[in-house]
Amino acid sequence: MRFSYLKQIVEYMQQLTHITAAYRINDTSVKLVFNRENSWNFEMARGNSAITLGEIPNRGKMYQAPFDVLLAKRLNRSTIHSVTLHNNDKIIRLTVSTSGSYKSETTVIQFEFTGKHTNVILLDKEGTVLEALRHIDEEISTRSVRVGQKLGELPKPPYEPQEYPLESVYDYLRDEFSRRSNERLDRLKNEKKALLHKRLAQLKKHLDALDEESELIQEAKAAQDAGHLVLAHLDRIKPYDKTVELSNFDGDSVLLELPEGCTTAAGCAESFFKRSKKSKQKAHGLYQERSNLEAKIRHLELFIQTVSEASTPEEIALLFPPKAQGNKQKNGDSIAEFWIEGIKVSLGKSEKGNIELLRNAKARDIWMHLKDRPSAHVIISTDKQQLPEKLLEAAAKLCVDFSVFEKGRYLVDYTPRREVKVQEGANVLYTNYKTLNIQKG
């Protein structure tokens, strides 16, 4: 960010008196809520830092690192004593205090918009580091950032910054939020849709390469008929015959090529029946594989449409939760998992996935389904029965987005899993439910 902008932002911040809430919204961004009109985002990515003003939709991850715990403890419901531009550099310092039962604690939060040193640091009033978004060791930088140590000063910039007056700091922060969100949204859409289209092309290629079940079923019938025909003419077949001409049950002459290795007529009949059974099993397996592939293709097509219709980068981030290291994805082919406000939301990609969800859900988990029409089943894994409306609506939207292509308004029923009675497969009856009205597109 430009020094001139930060200078004007600090002047604007000096009229703010309290911090209502402070928390991380993603790996490199911190939100400070000052009041109803001022919910600020400090985006601290190296080389691309900024301050913006706007509401972030549902968070996927709830951060519980020591930095986050101390950030909430020291800044939630705190009083602001001063806001300064520290050391005449791109560093904003807020000095705040919280009043507890026994004593008042003073904390300094320092936002550094300084290129490679970009960071958020919590200090006590003596300047000792309490916690930081990024811990920096002496081996990495001449200026370390370590808990329990005094924070050193950064060298002053060697240039004289130019002035770039803003007509309205408030409008600039809101415009910056929209601009950065739209840029990130377009980039994420292009990246994720390219990835999904690649997967879709692979699945369609696999589907096109499958044999036709009808041909296998015809082969099975022909082999079965041949087996019955051989049994009806056992006396006509001699050991080690390669072919035999027989009359079928309609009186027509049929030339049969006998299976290799047959030493008896009965053995030839058994070989035909085995061949018939094998073709039937392969046809059934192909039917199952085709059904699974078609379900995956439909899920991916809905996925692509959902990404296309996303209106914020956070909506897309919710659809692509990071995989935990060393944790193999379970039910990857049949169940999709999302995280909303730190709560796991699972969605059946197919009938198989819906059945697995119903089977494995706990009694107090929340179950969702489109009213009076086929849809994906959704399970919210939680013991809490009073969930925020925002979370319920986000989960219900997933249910709609991954069930139907058509835009419009849809009703989504939800109830605890214990109120859902499985009839057959994924068909259910349910009671004591509530309904949400969700707009798609």
ZIBEL-V523529 format. One record per run of one state. SS is the DSSP state (h for helix, s for strand, l for the rest). FROM is the first residue (numbers start at 1). TO is the last residue. If there is no record, write none. Layout:
ss->(SS | SS)
from->(FROM | FROM)
to->(TO | TO)
This chain:
ss->(l | h | l | s | l | s | l | s | l | s | l | s | l | h | l | s | h | l | s | l | s | l | h | l | s | l | s | l | s | l | s | l | s | l | h | l | h | l | h | l | s | l | s | l | h | l | h | l | s | l | s | l | h | l | s | l | s | l | h | l | s | h | s | l | s | l | s | l)
from->(1 | 3 | 14 | 18 | 20 | 21 | 27 | 29 | 36 | 38 | 44 | 50 | 54 | 66 | 76 | 78 | 86 | 89 | 91 | 100 | 104 | 113 | 115 | 118 | 119 | 124 | 128 | 133 | 136 | 137 | 145 | 146 | 150 | 151 | 169 | 209 | 213 | 233 | 234 | 237 | 243 | 248 | 253 | 258 | 265 | 310 | 313 | 320 | 335 | 341 | 343 | 349 | 351 | 361 | 366 | 371 | 378 | 381 | 389 | 402 | 408 | 417 | 420 | 425 | 427 | 431 | 434 | 441)
to->(2 | 13 | 17 | 19 | 20 | 26 | 28 | 35 | 37 | 43 | 49 | 53 | 65 | 75 | 77 | 85 | 88 | 90 | 99 | 103 | 112 | 114 | 117 | 118 | 123 | 127 | 132 | 135 | 136 | 144 | 145 | 149 | 150 | 168 | 208 | 212 | 232 | 233 | 236 | 242 | 247 | 252 | 257 | 264 | 309 | 312 | 319 | 334 | 340 | 342 | 348 | 350 | 360 | 365 | 370 | 377 | 380 | 388 | 401 | 407 | 416 | 419 | 424 | 426 | 430 | 433 | 440 | 441)
